Amino acid sequence: MDELHTDPILRAQEAERIYTSPLTVEAFRLMEEAIVEGWKNAPMRDKEGMEELKRMHKTLESFKAHFHQAINTGKIEIANRDRSLRERAADFIRRAA
């Protein structure tokens, strides 16, 4: 497995690059708008259509959440690595003094 799949920081960087890409932002916006328009225009008696739109919206939100999770995991990993480096540096300085 390559490093992008195993390193949470690289995954976070790639997820953020994709998630904030103008094409991705546009695609998410257009999908959201289409779902909302579908809800607005669906007849109340079309329960199956409304349920399908709800499933589509949940799927879209789940897809976005995957990116958020990767980004947040990377941020946590960076914070943990930074803290570990600070602790090791402080320990080194204490021993050297």
N, C-alpha and C positions, 0 to 999 in steps of 0.2 A: 504494500500500500504506500502511496507517495506521501510526502510530508504535508501536503495540503489537507489530506484526510486525517492526519494524526496530530498535527500541531494546532492547538486551539487558537493561537494568535494569528497564524496564517489563515485559518478558516475565518476568523473574525474579519480580517482585512479583506479577504475575498468577498465575504458576505456583504460587508459594508459597501464595497466597490459596486457590486451588482445591485444591491438594494437602493442605492442612491443614484444609480445611473439614470439619466434623463429618460431613456427608453423604458426602463423598468417602472419609474415613477409614472410615466404616461400610461403604460399598460395597466397598472393597478388602478389609476384614476378612471380610465375608460371602462374597465371591468366593473368597478364600483358603481359608476354612473349607469351602466347598462342594467345592472341588477336592480338598482333603485327605480329606474324607469319601468322595468318589468313589473315591480311591485305596484307602482302607481297606476299602471295601465291594466293590470290584471283584474278581471271581473271577480267580485267577492265569491262567486260560486265556484271559481276555479281553484279549489283547495289543493289539488295535485300540483298545479303550476306554481302556486304560492310556496308549497313545501319544497319544490325543486329549486326555486329562487333562494329560499332560506339555506338549502344545502350548498348551493353555489357560493353564497356569501360566507358560510362557515368554512368552506374549503379555501376560499380566498384568504380569509383571516388566518387560517391554519398555515397556509403557505407563507404569509408575511411573518407569522410567529416563529417559523423555523429560522428565518433570517435574524430576527431579534434575539433568539436564543443563542445563535452562533456568535453574534456581535457581543452580547453580554457575557458569554462564557469567556471570550477573548479578553474582554476588559478585566474580568476577575482574575484571569491567568496573569495578565500584565501586572496587576496590583500585587498579586501573590509573589511573583518573581521580583518585583521592585522591593517589597518588604523583606524578602529573603536576602537580597543583595545588601540592603541597609543593615540587617541584623548581622550578616557575616562581616561586613566592613566594621561595624561597631565592635564586634567580638575581636577582630584582628587588631584594632586600635587598642582595646583594653589589654590584650596579651602583649602587645608591643611596648606598652607604657611602663 
